[in-house]
Amino acid sequence: MKKLTIVSTVLAALSLAACSSNQGLEKIDSDFASLDNDSDGFISKIEADDDSIWQHFSNIDTNMDNQISRNEYDAYMQLNAGKVATDSEVSESAFKADIAKFDKIENDFKSLDNDSNGFISVSEADDDDISNHFGYMDSNKDKRVSKKEFNSYIQKHGDSVAEDDALEQFKNS
């Protein structure tokens, strides 16, 4: 009986490893920004439907909310570096290359929070042209950016992502 249990355990482990491998899956050849067609900080099933990421969707969407956040995407790419994409697509340099293409954030949080509710919504981000940064800032993925998330993002990346008024609060600290 003991041998049967050991054999069963080994076979289960081998089966799990075979199922979880990415062998035979098409490599992901697009970065997050190009897959996020509506720039809301998430890749929906509709956005992923015609791309190589579709085969990976259920593995990337770890919280099973039928959309992929930037954090889920980055975590999957890092976990599977060299298997589903090239190493350069998952490194910090890829992030820096992405943000280098974005317009820098010019305004402070208060002026971006148009309705003064304490959050920057997706539509407010679009109105103020910071939508490319939105998915990076929204660390808890609730589709709105709090002042803490905004400040954390700017403090971490500094003048790579922001200028003037947005940086002012950190220059004096």
C-alpha atoms as a printed R data frame, in Angstrom:
    type eleno elety resid chain resno       x      y       z
1   ATOM     1    CA   MET     A     1   0.000  0.000   0.000
2   ATOM     2    CA   LYS     A     2   2.867  2.342   0.828
3   ATOM     3    CA   LYS     A     3   4.472  1.714  -2.578
4   ATOM     4    CA   LEU     A     4   1.192  2.450  -4.338
5   ATOM     5    CA   THR     A     5   0.914  5.785  -2.512
6   ATOM     6    CA   ILE     A     6   4.474  6.742  -3.446
7   ATOM     7    CA   VAL     A     7   3.963  5.749  -7.089
8   ATOM     8    CA   SER     A     8   0.694  7.677  -7.218
9   ATOM     9    CA   THR     A     9   2.347 10.755  -5.743
10  ATOM    10    CA   VAL     A    10   5.229 10.618  -8.222
11  ATOM    11    CA   LEU     A    11   2.866 10.164 -11.174
12  ATOM    12    CA   ALA     A    12   0.695 13.049  -9.997
13  ATOM    13    CA   ALA     A    13   3.752 15.296  -9.692
14  ATOM    14    CA   LEU     A    14   4.940 14.350 -13.173
15  ATOM    15    CA   SER     A    15   1.487 14.949 -14.631
16  ATOM    16    CA   LEU     A    16   1.258 18.339 -12.962
17  ATOM    17    CA   ALA     A    17   4.672 19.326 -14.285
18  ATOM    18    CA   ALA     A    18   3.706 18.261 -17.793
19  ATOM    19    CA   CYS     A    19   0.438 20.191 -17.650
20  ATOM    20    CA   SER     A    20   2.020 23.347 -16.269
21  ATOM    21    CA   SER     A    21   4.867 23.482 -18.761
22  ATOM    22    CA   ASN     A    22   4.637 25.922 -21.611
23  ATOM    23    CA   GLN     A    23   5.868 23.430 -24.150
24  ATOM    24    CA   GLY     A    24   4.017 23.760 -27.416
25  ATOM    25    CA   LEU     A    25   2.555 27.155 -26.561
26  ATOM    26    CA   GLU     A    26   3.206 30.024 -28.900
27  ATOM    27    CA   LYS     A    27   5.599 32.635 -27.537
28  ATOM    28    CA   ILE     A    28   4.099 35.936 -26.481
29  ATOM    29    CA   ASP     A    29   5.368 38.451 -28.984
30  ATOM    30    CA   SER     A    30   3.627 41.613 -27.764
31  ATOM    31    CA   ASP     A    31   4.279 43.851 -24.814
32  ATOM    32    CA   PHE     A    32   1.584 44.787 -22.309
33  ATOM    33    CA   ALA     A    33   0.964 48.278 -23.697
34  ATOM    34    CA   SER     A    34   0.330 47.030 -27.224
35  ATOM    35    CA   LEU     A    35  -2.113 44.396 -25.952
36  ATOM    36    CA   ASP     A    36  -4.016 46.862 -23.751
37  ATOM    37    CA   ASN     A    37  -5.910 48.447 -26.655
38  ATOM    38    CA   ASP     A    38  -8.177 50.652 -24.544
39  ATOM    39    CA   SER     A    39  -5.354 51.725 -22.191
40  ATOM    40    CA   ASP     A    40  -7.320 50.891 -19.042
41  ATOM    41    CA   GLY     A    41  -4.414 49.040 -17.442
42  ATOM    42    CA   PHE     A    42  -5.855 45.582 -18.157
43  ATOM    43    CA   ILE     A    43  -5.890 43.088 -21.031
44  ATOM    44    CA   SER     A    44  -9.403 41.744 -21.467
45  ATOM    45    CA   LYS     A    45 -10.267 38.473 -23.160
46  ATOM    46    CA   ILE     A    46 -11.463 40.466 -26.159
47  ATOM    47    CA   GLU     A    47  -8.127 42.295 -26.397
48  ATOM    48    CA   ALA     A    48  -6.210 39.013 -26.095
49  ATOM    49    CA   ASP     A    49  -8.404 37.062 -28.518
50  ATOM    50    CA   ASP     A    50  -6.386 37.642 -31.694
51  ATOM    51    CA   ASP     A    51  -2.926 37.512 -30.182
52  ATOM    52    CA   SER     A    52  -0.422 34.884 -29.104
53  ATOM    53    CA   ILE     A    53  -1.179 35.711 -25.457
54  ATOM    54    CA   TRP     A    54  -4.581 34.026 -25.806
55  ATOM    55    CA   GLN     A    55  -3.092 30.549 -25.213
56  ATOM    56    CA   HIS     A    56  -1.562 31.787 -21.970
57  ATOM    57    CA   PHE     A    57  -4.546 33.816 -20.737
58  ATOM    58    CA   SER     A    58  -5.852 31.433 -18.061
59  ATOM    59    CA   ASN     A    59  -2.337 30.908 -16.670
60  ATOM    60    CA   ILE     A    60  -1.652 34.649 -16.482
61  ATOM    61    CA   ASP     A    61  -5.029 35.624 -15.014
62  ATOM    62    CA   THR     A    62  -4.193 34.317 -11.544
63  ATOM    63    CA   ASN     A    63  -7.129 35.975  -9.769
64  ATOM    64    CA   MET     A    64  -9.519 34.669 -12.454
65  ATOM    65    CA   ASP     A    65 -11.288 37.990 -13.030
66  ATOM    66    CA   ASN     A    66 -11.206 37.513 -16.831
67  ATOM    67    CA   GLN     A    67  -8.655 40.259 -17.343
68  ATOM    68    CA   ILE     A    68  -4.898 40.478 -17.018
69  ATOM    69    CA   SER     A    69  -3.378 43.249 -14.929
70  ATOM    70    CA   ARG     A    70   0.101 44.573 -15.568
71  ATOM    71    CA   ASN     A    71   1.268 42.861 -12.352
72  ATOM    72    CA   GLU     A    72  -0.138 39.498 -13.458
73  ATOM    73    CA   TYR     A    73   1.456 39.922 -16.892
74  ATOM    74    CA   ASP     A    74   4.851 40.914 -15.468
75  ATOM    75    CA   ALA     A    75   4.812 38.113 -12.881
76  ATOM    76    CA   TYR     A    76   4.001 35.501 -15.532
77  ATOM    77    CA   MET     A    77   6.677 36.815 -17.877
78  ATOM    78    CA   GLN     A    78   9.290 36.809 -15.109
79  ATOM    79    CA   LEU     A    79   8.309 33.355 -13.908
80  ATOM    80    CA   ASN     A    80   8.552 32.024 -17.456
81  ATOM    81    CA   ALA     A    81  11.505 34.086 -18.701
82  ATOM    82    CA   GLY     A    82  13.032 32.474 -21.756
83  ATOM    83    CA   LYS     A    83  10.098 30.074 -22.146
84  ATOM    84    CA   VAL     A    84   7.236 32.289 -23.315
85  ATOM    85    CA   ALA     A    85   9.190 35.418 -24.236
86  ATOM    86    CA   THR     A    86  12.716 36.695 -24.496
87  ATOM    87    CA   ASP     A    87  14.419 37.850 -21.317
88  ATOM    88    CA   SER     A    88  14.467 41.449 -22.525
89  ATOM    89    CA   GLU     A    89  10.664 41.531 -22.583
90  ATOM    90    CA   VAL     A    90  10.474 40.824 -18.869
91  ATOM    91    CA   SER     A    91  13.338 42.855 -17.486
92  ATOM    92    CA   GLU     A    92  13.325 46.246 -15.821
93  ATOM    93    CA   SER     A    93  14.868 47.634 -18.993
94  ATOM    94    CA   ALA     A    94  11.651 46.740 -20.832
95  ATOM    95    CA   PHE     A    95   9.722 48.800 -18.290
96  ATOM    96    CA   LYS     A    96  12.090 51.720 -18.759
97  ATOM    97    CA   ALA     A    97  11.794 51.439 -22.530
98  ATOM    98    CA   ASP     A    98   7.996 51.526 -22.201
99  ATOM    99    CA   ILE     A    99   7.889 54.570 -19.977
100 ATOM   100    CA   ALA     A   100  10.442 56.382 -22.120
101 ATOM   101    CA   LYS     A   101   7.764 56.424 -24.856
102 ATOM   102    CA   PHE     A   102   5.163 57.954 -22.518
103 ATOM   103    CA   ASP     A   103   4.618 61.657 -22.041
104 ATOM   104    CA   LYS     A   104   5.824 62.596 -18.584
105 ATOM   105    CA   ILE     A   105   3.272 63.344 -15.902
106 ATOM   106    CA   GLU     A   106   3.117 67.115 -15.630
107 ATOM   107    CA   ASN     A   107   0.538 67.678 -12.895
108 ATOM   108    CA   ASP     A   108   0.306 66.893  -9.222
109 ATOM   109    CA   PHE     A   109  -2.312 64.489  -7.848
110 ATOM   110    CA   LYS     A   110  -4.760 67.199  -6.832
111 ATOM   111    CA   SER     A   111  -5.016 68.649 -10.334
112 ATOM   112    CA   LEU     A   112  -5.396 65.185 -11.902
113 ATOM   113    CA   ASP     A   113  -8.223 64.239  -9.517
114 ATOM   114    CA   ASN     A   114 -10.801 66.286 -11.446
115 ATOM   115    CA   ASP     A   115 -13.788 65.314  -9.301
116 ATOM   116    CA   SER     A   116 -11.824 65.667  -6.007
117 ATOM   117    CA   ASN     A   117 -12.897 62.236  -4.751
118 ATOM   118    CA   GLY     A   118  -9.387 61.185  -3.711
119 ATOM   119    CA   PHE     A   119  -8.781 58.948  -6.739
120 ATOM   120    CA   ILE     A   120  -7.759 59.290 -10.371
121 ATOM   121    CA   SER     A   121 -10.171 57.252 -12.474
122 ATOM   122    CA   VAL     A   122  -9.469 55.740 -15.896
123 ATOM   123    CA   SER     A   123 -11.403 58.563 -17.567
124 ATOM   124    CA   GLU     A   124  -9.562 61.228 -15.565
125 ATOM   125    CA   ALA     A   125  -6.273 59.608 -16.573
126 ATOM   126    CA   ASP     A   126  -7.369 59.680 -20.226
127 ATOM   127    CA   ASP     A   127  -8.450 63.314 -19.962
128 ATOM   128    CA   ASP     A   128  -5.119 64.325 -18.486
129 ATOM   129    CA   ASP     A   129  -3.007 62.169 -20.791
130 ATOM   130    CA   ILE     A   130  -1.514 59.879 -18.137
131 ATOM   131    CA   SER     A   131  -3.330 56.746 -19.264
132 ATOM   132    CA   ASN     A   132  -0.065 55.006 -20.204
133 ATOM   133    CA   HIS     A   133   1.121 55.301 -16.618
134 ATOM   134    CA   PHE     A   134  -2.208 54.244 -15.129
135 ATOM   135    CA   GLY     A   135  -1.626 50.473 -15.163
136 ATOM   136    CA   TYR     A   136   1.762 50.924 -13.494
137 ATOM   137    CA   MET     A   137   0.379 53.237 -10.810
138 ATOM   138    CA   ASP     A   138  -2.729 51.203  -9.969
139 ATOM   139    CA   SER     A   139  -0.903 48.742  -7.717
140 ATOM   140    CA   ASN     A   140  -4.037 47.215  -6.154
141 ATOM   141    CA   LYS     A   141  -5.729 46.972  -9.588
142 ATOM   142    CA   ASP     A   142  -9.019 48.522  -8.539
143 ATOM   143    CA   LYS     A   143  -9.106 50.652 -11.715
144 ATOM   144    CA   ARG     A   144  -8.448 53.868  -9.830
145 ATOM   145    CA   VAL     A   145  -5.268 55.456  -8.518
146 ATOM   146    CA   SER     A   146  -5.110 56.711  -4.951
147 ATOM   147    CA   LYS     A   147  -2.828 59.530  -3.856
148 ATOM   148    CA   LYS     A   148  -0.626 56.939  -2.131
149 ATOM   149    CA   GLU     A   149  -0.293 54.899  -5.355
150 ATOM   150    CA   PHE     A   150   0.395 58.061  -7.360
151 ATOM   151    CA   ASN     A   151   3.059 59.285  -4.926
152 ATOM   152    CA   SER     A   152   4.655 55.853  -4.638
153 ATOM   153    CA   TYR     A   153   4.972 55.571  -8.424
154 ATOM   154    CA   ILE     A   154   6.510 59.011  -8.812
155 ATOM   155    CA   GLN     A   155   8.797 58.587  -5.817
156 ATOM   156    CA   LYS     A   156  10.044 55.259  -7.147
157 ATOM   157    CA   HIS     A   157  10.659 56.382 -10.750
158 ATOM   158    CA   GLY     A   158  11.261 60.115 -10.304
159 ATOM   159    CA   ASP     A   159  12.007 62.233 -13.333
160 ATOM   160    CA   SER     A   160  11.792 59.188 -15.614
161 ATOM   161    CA   VAL     A   161   8.006 59.439 -15.339
162 ATOM   162    CA   ALA     A   162   7.262 62.931 -14.057
163 ATOM   163    CA   GLU     A   163   8.318 66.529 -14.241
164 ATOM   164    CA   ASP     A   164   7.846 69.876 -12.495
165 ATOM   165    CA   ASP     A   165   4.597 70.020 -10.509
166 ATOM   166    CA   ALA     A   166   4.340 66.243 -10.129
167 ATOM   167    CA   LEU     A   167   7.876 66.095  -8.683
168 ATOM   168    CA   GLU     A   168   7.623 69.217  -6.533
169 ATOM   169    CA   GLN     A   169   6.224 67.457  -3.459
170 ATOM   170    CA   PHE     A   170   9.274 65.149  -3.321
171 ATOM   171    CA   LYS     A   171  11.914 67.834  -3.871
172 ATOM   172    CA   ASN     A   172  11.094 69.445  -0.530
173 ATOM   173    CA   SER     A   173  11.078 66.224   1.490
